[in-house]
Amino acid sequence: MPRAAVPLTDPQIRTLEPRATRYSIADGNGLVLEVMSTGSKIWRFRYSLNGARQPLVTIGDYRKISLRVARARAQKYADMVADGQSPVAAARQDRGAEKRVETLRDGAELYLASGLNGKSDDYRRTNRRVLEKDVLPVLGGKPVGEVTADDVAAICTRISERGSPKMALHTRNVIKRLYEHLNERQLVSGNPAQAVPARFIATSESRTRVLSAQEIGVTMRAIYASNIRRPLKLALHLLVLTMVRKSELIEARWSEFDLASAVWNVPAARGRADGQLAVHLSRQAVAMLAELREGRASRTYVFPTVRGFDRPIAHSTLNQAVKALGLEVEHFVLHDFRRTASTHLRGIGEAAGQVTRGQADDGRMEAGGTEVGAQHAIDPREAAQRWADFVEMQIGTLGIN
């Protein structure tokens, strides 16, 4: 009985060296990889029809056809053989549909099609959005081997000048991974993004993104118009109104809330070095929490996971929910809610003489929140309500359900 082939892996394929004469390695199900004396690696399909061994069918160059795609083609041809059909014509048609990788746009399409195997749908969407929004409109038509470090740096500079240095860094990293994939397939040599140091694009202190009043409305309306779960919509809204850290909200316990007094006591044990935080709640925030409490699925957590365990949602859940919206709000991330609220609240507070507390160095101010023992807090309840009313005004008359 013939020995079954051991499935190939991409790392193994990349290490295969040419020999004086070409040789083949089987992957299984008729799929073989032929390594030419020139170093090229070609996928072939081996089969027998009507009891007779047939000439190998060429699937295509490994540089352009991933292991996953080659296996799918081999399965397609095996199914045809099982039905008594020759796969030769189908293979020829499939090869004719392969696109040459000449421009950066060609390379990006190959990367998105075969370079993100095993990645989540959200990760794929994020990479595609980065390339389509900022990279391909500028460099898409340029020969893939002629893109320079200066080209990449120019794109990153434009994004940074829009107030989004961390998105600039993310864009550089996407280009870097794209070229790593093309290098692995020997379609290019070199990586222009590798030559752009990350430290020159963004640092952990460099983000200053603040949403305008109009952008607050656009964002909140998109959240409520989406099909994400109702508790997640309310969580995002509460993140805006309370201005707490994301981790403090998603780990919130019902025992911390006194809705009758409209106060949420966030314990120091949840990571704060500066003591317990008393967050004063607006009427809108109390109404949302009352709704969540009425339909609660956990005795402990305000935002429990739906996986059946008594624990809070994952830290990435709200980020993924926002990314799935496809917002037209440029380069927005969840942490911008706190900086945005802080900035607008200062304006509201100064106008009314209701600033709740001095702003910390990291750019945060709690909406109606005061650290236990803090001095000189001026009417935080009124500040919380003014902020909630301001946000509601930006949302407008659209029903938030």
Phi, psi and omega in degrees: 000128182296145181284134181293142179290143175276123182305140178285162173230156180299315178302321179295316182298320182294335182270355181293125182257148178290155176238181181298327176234155182292153179215163184235149174232130183274142175257336183116159179059030178090350182277128175228153175248122181259122180261116184277159179296340178279348183104346178294151180234121188240131175281134175230161176240124181256133183202164174238145180226129182056038176081002182242136177294133183253159176300149180299141175261130180278128176267313177153178183286132179302331181296334183248345183236115183290166177302319180298315181293319180299319178296320179296320178295316180300320178296319178299314182290324178297321178296322179295317179298320179298333178270006179083015182255148174278135180271004187301310183295320180296320179294320178297319179295319179297318180294326179292337181276349180293140183259138177289145179264097182245316182256170177297327178297319176299315180297321179295320179295321178294317180299315181292329182278324187231352184265357184242027179300134179086353179273157182288161176300323180295318179296318179297316180297319181297315179297317180296318181297318179298313182294315185287331184278315190240337187263304186293324177301334182263316189244000187304325183270359183278140176308134189300330181275358183251002176290131186250169175298325178296323177298314181295316181298322180296318178296316181296323179296317180299319180293319179298321181291343174277002180091022184228065182297326180289327174292326176299317178295319178298320179296316176302320181291324177296315178298320180299314180293324178301313182289330174299320179294318180292326176295319179300329180265009176059032178269339176218166170234132182095165182217101185299330181287333180297331183275002178255103185298135180300325184295341179271355182257309183205150172235171182295342181261001194272350185281128182228020185297127176230126179284140174286168178302319180296319180293327175301314180297315180301314182296312183292322178294321178296322179298312183285338178275351183281175178257019175289160184301144181306316179301327179288325175300315181292325178298316180294321178295317179294328177297323177291313187288323185269337180058028174277170174292152181302318181296325179293324180286310186289339177264008182300139179248148181299331181294345182274350188256139169237088185292332178297324179264358179057049179225140174240117180263105179274117186289151179296335182296344181271033170102357180274131177271348186254023173096177180293146179248127174259113181259117178277132189258136175286171177299320180296317180295320179296319180296320179294317180293323178296321177296316180295322181292323181296322182255023188296143179253003180219140176285340188258306191257144178288324181236078182281154174293154178268007184276003175095001178256150179275076178210163183284168176300159179292155181297336182273352188299313182291322177299316181295323179297318180291317180298325181292344182286336183063045185299145173275002177282118192293126172048052180264135171232162187301323183298340179295339177302317185289316180294320179298312180299318180300315182295312181291324181295325177299318179295316178297315184294316182296323180294327184252002182068032187237030178297129188281326187191154178298144184281138179282167183297333183276008175082029180241150172214133183278130178286102181072014181252138177225139174294144178300126180093356180292144181255161172067021175283125185256108173044063182296332179297316180293323178297317179298318181290321179297319180294316179297320178294323178297314179297317180298323179295324180290326179294323177086206187271358180299133178295130181260087182220000000 
